[in-house]
Amino acid sequence: MFEVNVLGGDRTALAGHFGTAPGDRFATVPHHPVDRMRLLDAALATPCAG
């Protein structure tokens, strides 16, 4: 199972956070859980596959 969070061009800082932050990258980012996935509140789209 995996999730995809599609970010807009104005979310470069958030994209950079997920590319460089150590540990649990979701700990300080607003998101909501769906099943065992974590979907970003700031995402434009969140297609999921299971």
C-alpha positions in Angstrom: 0.0 0.0 0.0 1.2 3.5 -0.7 0.0 7.0 -0.8 0.8 9.9 -3.1 0.5 13.5 -1.9 0.5 15.9 -4.9 1.7 19.4 -3.9 1.2 22.7 -5.7 4.1 24.9 -6.9 3.6 27.1 -3.9 4.5 24.3 -1.5 8.3 24.0 -2.2 9.2 24.4 1.5 6.9 21.5 2.4 8.4 19.4 -0.4 11.9 20.3 0.9 10.9 19.3 4.4 10.0 15.8 3.2 13.2 15.6 1.2 15.5 16.6 4.1 13.9 16.2 7.5 15.2 13.3 9.7 12.8 11.0 11.6 9.1 11.2 11.4 8.5 13.8 8.7 4.8 13.9 9.4 5.2 14.8 13.1 5.1 18.6 12.5 3.0 18.7 9.3 -0.8 18.9 9.3 -2.2 15.6 7.9 -5.0 13.1 8.4 -4.8 9.4 8.6 -6.7 7.2 6.2 -6.4 3.5 7.1 -2.6 3.2 7.5 -1.8 6.1 5.2 -1.1 9.7 6.1 -2.4 12.3 3.7 -1.2 15.9 3.8 -3.8 18.6 4.4 -2.0 20.9 2.0 -2.1 18.4 -0.9 -3.9 19.2 -4.1 -4.6 15.6 -4.7 -4.0 12.3 -2.8 -4.6 9.3 -5.1 -4.2 6.1 -3.1 -3.5 2.5 -4.1 -3.8 -0.6 -2.0 
